[in-house]
Amino acid sequence: MAYISKTEVEKYLGIAISSSLDAFISTLISFAQDYIERYCGNEKETGIKKRWFQDADTATTKYYDGNDATKFIIDDIRTLTSLSIDDDAQTVDDDFYLYPLNESVKEWIELIQPETKIPSNSRLDRSSPFIFDKGQRIVAVTGKFGYSTTPPDAIKLACLKLVGAAIKENIGDTDLKEITQESLGDYSASYAKIKEIAHYTGVNDILEMYKRERVPFSGGGVIEVS
């Protein structure tokens, strides 16, 4: 589902947009949304390709490759239902913690280690660390994923700024009441153009507060969603 609508773009720009450009506007919105999700996912630093700001309020299961570490990066998750490692069910706050602590959206998982377990727990006498065993598709996480069910206002504004600038860049400063195919000319939308616009419009500054931060470890990538 799109973060913004054509109607919102018209209100933001103070113009009417011909219905003949519906497909074009949808393409611009799609490119803008894709840029926002990729930028905020911060894949080079986090290993997560995108950060979704609009996701269904239903639980799904995502599968990951194990990383042979005690910590594990996952996609944003608002509510976790279950976690298993190689079909071995884990219990939150007993076997693992969700991070960042005190945040509503969680980004990674840390297994609770033997030295931090309470004396009554049978895992206390284990000397080796608990890890997410290395292997394909062995970590299963079930819950409600995504940063939110509806995009925050700042994210919608960023999307509007990108789409609006893409349109205005082509028509210049002409005072138009309505944008038509003729006034827009042969302008073609592209992800590269949206990325360029994001830099000079200051959209990246808006997105910084929603950008996933690098954590001092790496996790496996999502390989399947069910």
Residue pairs with C-beta under 8 A, 6 or more apart in sequence:
1 54
2 26
2 29
2 30
2 33
3 29
3 32
3 33
3 36
3 53
3 54
3 151
3 155
3 156
3 159
4 29
4 156
4 159
4 160
4 163
6 17
6 22
6 25
6 26
6 29
8 156
8 160
9 17
9 25
9 29
9 160
9 163
9 164
9 167
10 16
10 17
12 160
12 164
13 164
13 167
13 168
15 176
15 177
15 178
15 179
16 177
16 178
16 179
17 25
17 178
17 179
18 178
18 179
18 180
18 181
20 180
20 181
21 179
21 180
21 181
21 184
24 184
24 189
25 163
27 189
28 162
28 163
28 166
28 167
28 189
28 194
29 159
29 163
31 162
31 189
31 190
31 191
31 193
31 194
32 158
32 159
32 162
32 163
32 166
32 194
33 159
34 191
34 194
35 162
35 191
35 194
35 195
35 198
36 53
36 155
36 158
36 159
36 162
36 207
37 50
37 51
37 52
37 53
38 49
38 50
39 198
39 204
39 207
39 211
40 50
40 51
40 53
40 207
40 210
40 211
40 212
41 48
41 49
41 50
41 51
41 212
42 48
42 51
42 211
42 212
42 213
42 214
43 49
43 50
45 212
45 213
45 214
46 73
46 107
46 212
46 213
46 214
46 215
47 73
47 218
47 219
47 220
47 221
48 73
48 75
48 107
48 212
49 221
51 76
51 147
51 210
51 211
51 212
52 75
52 76
52 145
52 146
52 147
53 146
53 147
53 148
53 151
53 152
53 155
53 210
54 146
54 148
54 149
54 150
54 151
55 144
55 145
55 146
55 147
55 148
55 149
56 144
56 146
56 149
57 144
57 149
58 144
59 79
59 81
59 142
59 143
59 144
60 142
60 143
60 144
60 145
60 225
60 226
61 140
61 141
61 142
61 225
61 226
62 74
62 75
62 140
62 141
62 142
62 145
62 222
62 224
62 225
63 137
63 139
63 140
63 141
63 222
63 223
63 224
63 225
63 226
64 72
64 74
64 137
64 138
64 139
64 140
64 141
64 219
64 220
64 221
64 222
64 223
65 134
65 135
65 136
65 137
65 138
65 139
65 220
65 221
65 223
66 85
66 86
66 131
66 132
66 133
66 134
66 135
66 136
66 138
66 139
66 220
67 132
67 134
67 217
67 218
67 219
67 220
68 131
68 132
68 133
68 134
69 131
69 132
69 217
69 218
69 219
70 110
70 111
70 113
70 129
70 130
70 131
70 132
71 108
71 109
71 110
71 111
71 215
71 217
71 219
72 108
72 109
72 110
72 132
72 139
72 219
72 220
73 107
73 108
73 215
73 217
73 218
73 219
74 106
74 107
74 108
74 109
74 141
74 219
75 145
75 146
75 222
76 105
76 106
76 107
76 145
76 146
76 147
76 212
77 98
77 105
77 106
77 141
77 143
77 144
77 145
78 104
78 105
78 106
78 143
78 144
78 145
78 146
78 147
78 148
79 143
79 144
80 92
80 98
80 106
80 141
80 142
80 143
81 142
81 143
81 144
82 89
82 140
82 141
82 142
82 143
83 89
83 90
83 92
83 96
83 109
83 139
83 140
83 141
83 142
84 90
84 139
84 140
85 132
85 133
85 138
85 139
86 133
86 135
86 138
87 138
87 140
90 96
90 111
92 98
94 112
94 121
95 111
95 112
95 130
96 109
96 110
96 111
96 112
97 109
97 110
97 112
98 106
98 108
98 109
99 106
99 107
99 108
99 109
99 110
100 106
100 107
105 147
105 148
107 212
107 215
108 215
108 217
108 219
109 141
111 129
111 130
111 131
111 132
112 130
113 129
113 130
114 123
114 124
114 125
114 126
114 127
114 128
114 129
114 130
117 123
117 124
118 124
123 130
132 138
132 139
136 223
137 223
137 224
139 220
147 210
151 159
152 210
154 206
154 209
154 210
155 207
155 210
157 206
158 203
158 206
158 207
161 201
161 203
161 206
162 194
162 197
162 198
162 201
162 203
165 197
165 201
166 189
166 193
166 194
166 197
167 179
167 184
169 197
170 184
170 185
170 187
171 179
171 183
171 184
174 183
176 183
197 203
198 204
198 207
